[in-house]
């Protein structure tokens, strides 16, 4: 290897062994070829947790943003490809951007995932040949169980290191040689994500309760038991004062204590049933972080989800109202008995 021209060549023994083929490449060109075929020199990943509501125009806007940013640099070639995953593990591949923009979305299928990849060559100072860069953006409504099971079966620790990325609503990854380009592209994607609409399948009122459904269920459960305990103690004081003139016999106290403690179990079950209904109504409200509005199937699913959410929301209010009314009645009775004991 000569340092002046930085040329890599095969020795004489290798030439004879390979049938007289001589290979001479400048070091930077060999490095460029290596990056070209390896495809992953360096990577930078950005994860997004913001809820997203996406339609076709949003994807077109993202491509316009990326294309404008790439025009600032010396781009020799650019290929944009898309993969769309539907329910049922069906995948549709668009090899070019034109195929995507000309596609007709009158389909009953529902989209679960979209992956967009920009593959381009950049002329960078210090390299004899253009260097390959890629930008990948993935948006998914949910991580498919099949992918998770595949990661479990593979036993590859690198896959588990990426599980937080794969379960995020969206992320972007840049494979790059020039770090400045990677930062600019990630900033473009971040700005695009921050400007997207959020899903409107669930109102802010119900969404606030949905996030706190476990706490609300526990409060419902324990409030029933607490109000029963107050009613039990107040009724004991009232009976002791108004019927036995503050001298209740010991055997009556024992019976009262036994019945009161025994009733805690069924009262606890009633509280659990009410809490389960409140939790179930909130849990059934569809609060997905990513909602697609591409196909006819997507639009139908979104409309049905809005109707179902309204029904489950009314059921939540009904169950909560029953629990609240029961506690209010028990509280009023307990207060009356206590004040008159």
KEBAVEX-451620 format. One record per residue (C-alpha): x, y, z; residue in one letter. Coordinates in nm, 2 decimals. Layout:
BEGIN
((X, Y, Z), 'a')
...
//
This chain:
BEGIN
((0.00, 0.00, 0.00), 'x')
((0.14, 0.34, -0.10), 'x')
((0.08, 0.63, 0.13), 'x')
((0.11, 0.90, -0.13), 'x')
((-0.18, 0.79, -0.35), 'x')
((-0.34, 0.58, -0.07), 'x')
((-0.38, 0.29, -0.31), 'x')
((-0.48, -0.06, -0.19), 'x')
((-0.36, -0.35, -0.41), 'x')
((-0.32, -0.73, -0.39), 'x')
((0.01, -0.89, -0.35), 'x')
((0.17, -1.12, -0.61), 'x')
((0.07, -1.44, -0.43), 'x')
((-0.29, -1.33, -0.41), 'x')
((-0.28, -1.24, -0.78), 'x')
((-0.17, -1.59, -0.88), 'x')
((-0.42, -1.75, -0.64), 'x')
((-0.71, -1.55, -0.79), 'x')
((-0.63, -1.63, -1.15), 'x')
((-0.42, -1.32, -1.24), 'x')
((-0.68, -1.06, -1.14), 'x')
((-0.53, -0.74, -1.01), 'x')
((-0.73, -0.51, -0.78), 'x')
((-0.62, -0.15, -0.73), 'x')
((-0.85, 0.10, -0.55), 'x')
((-0.78, 0.44, -0.38), 'x')
((-0.85, 0.40, -0.01), 'x')
((-1.13, 0.65, 0.01), 'x')
((-1.30, 0.49, -0.29), 'x')
((-1.27, 0.15, -0.12), 'x')
((-1.42, 0.31, 0.19), 'x')
((-1.70, 0.45, -0.01), 'x')
((-1.77, 0.11, -0.17), 'x')
((-1.77, -0.05, 0.17), 'x')
((-2.02, 0.21, 0.31), 'x')
((-2.23, 0.16, -0.01), 'x')
((-2.26, -0.22, 0.04), 'x')
((-2.27, -0.23, 0.42), 'x')
((-2.54, 0.04, 0.43), 'x')
((-2.49, 0.14, 0.80), 'x')
((-2.18, 0.34, 0.87), 'x')
((-2.32, 0.54, 1.17), 'x')
((-2.68, 0.58, 1.30), 'x')
((-2.88, 0.83, 1.50), 'x')
((-3.23, 0.75, 1.63), 'x')
((-3.50, 0.98, 1.76), 'x')
((-3.81, 0.84, 1.93), 'x')
((-4.14, 1.03, 1.94), 'x')
((-4.42, 0.97, 2.19), 'x')
((-4.67, 1.23, 2.07), 'x')
((-5.01, 1.10, 1.96), 'x')
((-5.06, 1.13, 1.58), 'x')
((-5.35, 1.15, 1.34), 'x')
((-5.22, 1.10, 0.99), 'x')
((-5.37, 1.11, 0.64), 'x')
((-5.21, 1.10, 0.29), 'x')
((-5.15, 1.47, 0.29), 'x')
((-4.94, 1.45, 0.60), 'x')
((-4.70, 1.19, 0.44), 'x')
((-4.68, 1.41, 0.13), 'x')
((-4.59, 1.71, 0.34), 'x')
((-4.32, 1.51, 0.52), 'x')
((-4.16, 1.41, 0.18), 'x')
((-4.17, 1.77, 0.07), 'x')
((-3.99, 1.88, 0.38), 'x')
((-3.72, 1.62, 0.34), 'x')
((-3.68, 1.68, -0.03), 'x')
((-3.64, 2.06, 0.03), 'x')
((-3.38, 1.99, 0.29), 'x')
((-3.18, 1.75, 0.07), 'x')
((-3.18, 2.01, -0.22), 'x')
((-2.95, 2.22, 0.00), 'x')
((-2.68, 1.95, -0.03), 'x')
((-2.51, 1.80, -0.33), 'x')
((-2.74, 1.50, -0.39), 'x')
((-2.66, 1.27, -0.68), 'x')
((-2.95, 1.03, -0.65), 'x')
((-3.25, 0.99, -0.43), 'x')
((-3.50, 0.70, -0.40), 'x')
((-3.81, 0.72, -0.17), 'x')
((-3.98, 0.40, -0.09), 'x')
((-4.27, 0.31, 0.14), 'x')
((-4.40, 0.00, 0.31), 'x')
((-4.75, 0.00, 0.45), 'x')
((-4.86, -0.27, 0.70), 'x')
((-5.23, -0.36, 0.72), 'x')
((-5.43, -0.56, 0.97), 'x')
((-5.37, -0.93, 0.92), 'x')
((-4.99, -0.89, 0.85), 'x')
((-5.04, -0.79, 0.49), 'x')
((-4.77, -0.55, 0.36), 'x')
((-4.79, -0.33, 0.06), 'x')
((-4.46, -0.20, -0.09), 'x')
((-4.42, 0.12, -0.29), 'x')
((-4.09, 0.11, -0.47), 'x')
((-4.11, 0.48, -0.58), 'x')
((-4.28, 0.79, -0.45), 'x')
((-4.49, 0.82, -0.77), 'x')
((-4.65, 0.48, -0.69), 'x')
((-4.76, 0.61, -0.35), 'x')
((-4.90, 0.94, -0.47), 'x')
((-5.09, 0.77, -0.76), 'x')
((-5.24, 0.49, -0.54), 'x')
((-5.61, 0.48, -0.49), 'x')
((-5.71, 0.44, -0.12), 'x')
((-6.06, 0.31, -0.18), 'x')
((-5.99, -0.01, 0.01), 'x')
((-6.16, -0.18, 0.31), 'x')
((-5.83, -0.27, 0.47), 'x')
((-5.71, -0.08, 0.78), 'x')
((-5.35, 0.05, 0.81), 'x')
((-5.15, -0.04, 1.12), 'x')
((-4.80, 0.08, 1.02), 'x')
((-4.62, 0.29, 0.76), 'x')
((-4.25, 0.29, 0.70), 'x')
((-4.09, 0.56, 0.47), 'x')
((-3.73, 0.54, 0.36), 'x')
((-3.52, 0.80, 0.18), 'x')
((-3.21, 0.65, 0.02), 'x')
((-2.97, 0.91, -0.13), 'x')
((-2.61, 0.97, -0.23), 'x')
((-2.43, 1.28, -0.10), 'x')
((-2.11, 1.44, -0.24), 'x')
((-1.90, 1.50, 0.07), 'x')
((-1.57, 1.69, 0.08), 'x')
((-1.28, 1.44, 0.15), 'x')
((-1.44, 1.15, -0.04), 'x')
((-1.38, 1.07, -0.40), 'x')
((-1.73, 0.91, -0.45), 'x')
((-2.07, 1.01, -0.33), 'x')
((-2.16, 0.86, 0.01), 'x')
((-2.48, 0.67, 0.08), 'x')
((-2.72, 0.81, 0.35), 'x')
((-3.06, 0.68, 0.45), 'x')
((-3.34, 0.83, 0.65), 'x')
((-3.61, 0.59, 0.78), 'x')
((-3.94, 0.71, 0.95), 'x')
((-4.17, 0.45, 1.10), 'x')
((-4.52, 0.53, 1.24), 'x')
((-4.72, 0.24, 1.40), 'x')
((-5.05, 0.22, 1.58), 'x')
((-4.92, -0.07, 1.79), 'x')
((-4.64, -0.32, 1.81), 'x')
((-4.77, -0.64, 1.65), 'x')
((-4.75, -0.95, 1.88), 'x')
((-4.58, -1.14, 1.60), 'x')
((-4.29, -0.91, 1.60), 'x')
((-4.25, -0.93, 1.98), 'x')
((-4.26, -1.31, 1.97), 'x')
((-4.00, -1.30, 1.69), 'x')
((-3.78, -1.09, 1.91), 'x')
((-3.83, -1.33, 2.20), 'x')
((-3.75, -1.63, 1.98), 'x')
((-3.44, -1.48, 1.83), 'x')
((-3.28, -1.43, 2.17), 'x')
((-3.07, -1.14, 2.03), 'x')
((-2.99, -0.89, 2.30), 'x')
((-2.96, -0.62, 2.04), 'x')
((-3.33, -0.66, 1.95), 'x')
((-3.43, -0.61, 2.32), 'x')
((-3.22, -0.30, 2.33), 'x')
((-3.44, -0.16, 2.06), 'x')
((-3.77, -0.26, 2.22), 'x')
((-3.84, 0.09, 2.34), 'x')
((-3.79, 0.21, 1.99), 'x')
((-4.02, -0.05, 1.84), 'x')
((-4.30, 0.01, 2.08), 'x')
((-4.29, 0.39, 2.04), 'x')
((-4.57, 0.55, 1.82), 'x')
((-4.30, 0.69, 1.58), 'x')
((-3.93, 0.71, 1.54), 'x')
((-3.68, 0.81, 1.28), 'x')
((-3.33, 0.67, 1.20), 'x')
((-3.06, 0.82, 1.00), 'x')
((-2.76, 0.62, 0.87), 'x')
((-2.50, 0.87, 0.78), 'x')
((-2.15, 0.97, 0.70), 'x')
((-2.20, 1.34, 0.74), 'x')
((-2.32, 1.41, 1.10), 'x')
((-2.46, 1.76, 1.01), 'x')
((-2.69, 1.62, 0.75), 'x')
((-2.83, 1.36, 1.00), 'x')
((-2.90, 1.64, 1.25), 'x')
((-3.08, 1.85, 0.99), 'x')
((-3.30, 1.56, 0.88), 'x')
((-3.39, 1.46, 1.23), 'x')
((-3.49, 1.82, 1.30), 'x')
((-3.71, 1.82, 0.99), 'x')
((-3.89, 1.51, 1.11), 'x')
((-3.92, 1.64, 1.47), 'x')
((-4.08, 1.97, 1.34), 'x')
((-4.32, 1.76, 1.12), 'x')
((-4.42, 1.54, 1.42), 'x')
((-4.48, 1.84, 1.65), 'x')
((-4.72, 2.00, 1.39), 'x')
((-4.94, 1.69, 1.34), 'x')
((-5.30, 1.68, 1.47), 'x')
((-5.37, 1.45, 1.76), 'x')
((-5.64, 1.18, 1.74), 'x')
((-5.99, 1.30, 1.82), 'x')
((-6.14, 0.96, 1.88), 'x')
((-6.17, 1.03, 2.25), 'x')
((-6.26, 1.36, 2.42), 'x')
((-6.02, 1.52, 2.66), 'x')
((-6.27, 1.46, 2.94), 'x')
((-6.28, 1.09, 2.89), 'x')
((-5.91, 1.07, 2.81), 'x')
((-5.83, 1.23, 3.15), 'x')
((-6.03, 0.96, 3.33), 'x')
((-5.90, 0.68, 3.11), 'x')
((-5.54, 0.76, 3.21), 'x')
((-5.64, 0.74, 3.58), 'x')
((-5.89, 0.44, 3.54), 'x')
((-5.69, 0.22, 3.79), 'x')
((-5.70, 0.49, 4.06), 'x')
((-6.06, 0.57, 4.00), 'x')
((-6.15, 0.20, 4.02), 'x')
((-5.97, 0.16, 4.35), 'x')
((-6.14, 0.47, 4.49), 'x')
((-6.48, 0.33, 4.39), 'x')
((-6.40, -0.01, 4.55), 'x')
((-6.27, 0.14, 4.88), 'x')
((-6.54, 0.41, 4.90), 'x')
((-6.82, 0.14, 4.91), 'x')
((-6.64, -0.04, 5.20), 'x')
((-6.57, 0.29, 5.38), 'x')
((-6.93, 0.41, 5.36), 'x')
((-7.05, 0.07, 5.48), 'x')
((-6.82, 0.09, 5.78), 'x')
((-6.96, 0.44, 5.86), 'x')
((-7.32, 0.31, 5.83), 'x')
((-7.25, 0.01, 6.05), 'x')
((-7.09, 0.22, 6.33), 'x')
((-7.36, 0.49, 6.31), 'x')
((-7.64, 0.24, 6.32), 'x')
((-7.48, 0.07, 6.62), 'x')
((-7.46, 0.40, 6.81), 'x')
((-7.82, 0.49, 6.72), 'x')
((-7.95, 0.15, 6.84), 'x')
((-7.74, 0.16, 7.15), 'x')
((-7.87, 0.51, 7.24), 'x')
((-8.23, 0.50, 7.13), 'x')
((-8.33, 0.14, 7.19), 'x')
((-8.11, 0.02, 7.48), 'x')
((-8.05, 0.37, 7.64), 'x')
((-7.67, 0.34, 7.61), 'x')
((-7.67, 0.00, 7.78), 'x')
((-7.67, -0.26, 7.50), 'x')
((-7.64, -0.62, 7.64), 'x')
((-7.32, -0.80, 7.57), 'x')
((-7.49, -1.08, 7.36), 'x')
((-7.65, -0.82, 7.13), 'x')
((-7.31, -0.65, 7.09), 'x')
((-7.16, -0.98, 7.00), 'x')
((-7.43, -1.06, 6.74), 'x')
((-7.40, -0.70, 6.60), 'x')
((-7.02, -0.74, 6.58), 'x')
((-7.04, -1.08, 6.41), 'x')
((-7.30, -0.97, 6.15), 'x')
((-7.12, -0.65, 6.08), 'x')
((-6.78, -0.82, 6.02), 'x')
((-6.94, -1.10, 5.82), 'x')
((-7.11, -0.85, 5.59), 'x')
((-6.77, -0.70, 5.50), 'x')
((-6.70, -0.98, 5.25), 'x')
((-7.02, -0.94, 5.04), 'x')
((-6.99, -0.56, 5.06), 'x')
((-6.63, -0.59, 4.94), 'x')
((-6.75, -0.80, 4.64), 'x')
((-7.02, -0.54, 4.56), 'x')
((-6.75, -0.27, 4.56), 'x')
((-6.53, -0.48, 4.34), 'x')
((-6.81, -0.53, 4.09), 'x')
((-6.88, -0.16, 4.07), 'x')
((-6.51, -0.08, 4.04), 'x')
((-6.47, -0.34, 3.76), 'x')
((-6.76, -0.19, 3.57), 'x')
((-6.61, 0.16, 3.60), 'x')
((-6.26, 0.04, 3.50), 'x')
((-6.40, -0.17, 3.21), 'x')
((-6.60, 0.12, 3.06), 'x')
((-6.29, 0.34, 3.06), 'x')
((-6.06, 0.07, 2.94), 'x')
((-6.29, 0.00, 2.64), 'x')
((-6.26, 0.36, 2.52), 'x')
((-6.03, 0.36, 2.23), 'x')
((-5.74, 0.59, 2.30), 'x')
((-5.48, 0.48, 2.05), 'x')
((-5.18, 0.71, 2.01), 'x')
((-5.16, 0.67, 1.63), 'x')
((-5.46, 0.68, 1.41), 'x')
((-5.44, 0.65, 1.03), 'x')
((-5.70, 0.80, 0.79), 'x')
((-5.58, 0.67, 0.46), 'x')
((-5.82, 0.40, 0.33), 'x')
((-6.19, 0.37, 0.33), 'x')
((-6.15, 0.11, 0.59), 'x')
((-5.95, 0.35, 0.81), 'x')
((-6.23, 0.61, 0.79), 'x')
((-6.50, 0.36, 0.87), 'x')
((-6.30, 0.23, 1.17), 'x')
((-6.24, 0.58, 1.30), 'x')
((-6.61, 0.66, 1.27), 'x')
((-6.71, 0.34, 1.45), 'x')
((-6.45, 0.40, 1.72), 'x')
((-6.60, 0.75, 1.79), 'x')
((-6.95, 0.60, 1.82), 'x')
((-6.82, 0.32, 2.05), 'x')
((-6.63, 0.57, 2.26), 'x')
((-6.94, 0.77, 2.31), 'x')
((-7.13, 0.46, 2.42), 'x')
((-6.86, 0.35, 2.66), 'x')
((-6.83, 0.70, 2.79), 'x')
((-7.20, 0.71, 2.87), 'x')
((-7.16, 0.37, 3.04), 'x')
((-6.88, 0.50, 3.25), 'x')
((-7.09, 0.80, 3.36), 'x')
((-7.38, 0.56, 3.44), 'x')
((-7.16, 0.33, 3.65), 'x')
((-6.99, 0.62, 3.83), 'x')
((-7.33, 0.77, 3.89), 'x')
((-7.46, 0.45, 4.05), 'x')
((-7.16, 0.42, 4.28), 'x')
((-7.18, 0.79, 4.38), 'x')
((-7.55, 0.77, 4.45), 'x')
((-7.50, 0.46, 4.66), 'x')
((-7.23, 0.63, 4.86), 'x')
((-7.44, 0.95, 4.90), 'x')
((-7.74, 0.76, 5.03), 'x')
((-7.52, 0.56, 5.27), 'x')
((-7.35, 0.88, 5.39), 'x')
((-7.68, 1.06, 5.45), 'x')
((-7.82, 0.77, 5.65), 'x')
((-7.50, 0.74, 5.85), 'x')
((-7.50, 1.11, 5.92), 'x')
((-7.86, 1.10, 6.03), 'x')
((-7.81, 0.81, 6.26), 'x')
((-7.49, 0.96, 6.41), 'x')
((-7.65, 1.29, 6.48), 'x')
((-7.95, 1.13, 6.65), 'x')
((-7.76, 0.88, 6.86), 'x')
//
